[in-house]
């Protein structure tokens, strides 16, 4: 859906839904564990960073984050 957009569209902010790439419903911590990302790394961060560069905008996207033993809906 976003592939048709470019810098010339003058997008300022791109906001995606909460947990857009993983889905939201998990039965327990083990179910979500494979999808946890460390802030500033991982496939969600990479995708958002690439879109931000390509479109010249800010990108906001919720993702499951891991920091040490803690998990967050970031």
N, C-alpha and C positions, 0 to 999 in steps of 0.2 A: 504494500500500500504506500509506503514511503518512497519507493524507488522513483516515482514520478516527480518528486520534489527536488529542488536544488537551491543553491545560494540565491539565485534570482527570485525565489519565492519570498525572500525576506522573513523567514520564520524566526521569531525571537525565542520562543520557549516551546519545547516538545515535551508533553507530559504523557507518560504511559501509565496504565493501571497498576495497582498493587500486585506484585508477584506475576507480572505479565508473561514471563517466559517459563515459569514452573507450575502455574496453577496455584490454587490457594488452599485446597483441602487436603490435609495429610492426617493420617490416623494417629501417628505418634512421631517422636523425634527420629526414630530410625528411618521412617519414610522420607523425611525431608533431608536427612543427612547427606545424601549424594549431591544435593543441589546447593549446599551452603557455600558461600564465597567469602573470602577475606576482602574487606574494604579496599578499593583501589586495584583489585586484580580480578581475574575470572571472566567468563564469557559475557555476563551482563555488563560489567564495567567496560570491557572492550567494545561491545556493540554500541553502548551509549557514547563512548569517547569517539568512535568512528563517525557516528551520526552527527555529533556536535561539531566535529571538524568539517564534515562534508556539507552540512547545512549552515554552519556559522551561527549556532544557537546553543542555548542551554538545554540539557536533556535531563529529565527527572524520571526515575524508574524504580519502583519498589522491587526488592530482591531479598532472599533469605541470606543473612549474614552470619558468619562465625567469627568470634573473637575469643581465643582461648577455648575454654569449655562452654562458653555462653553462646546462645543462638538468639538472633534478632530478626524481626520483620522490619527491614530498613528501607 
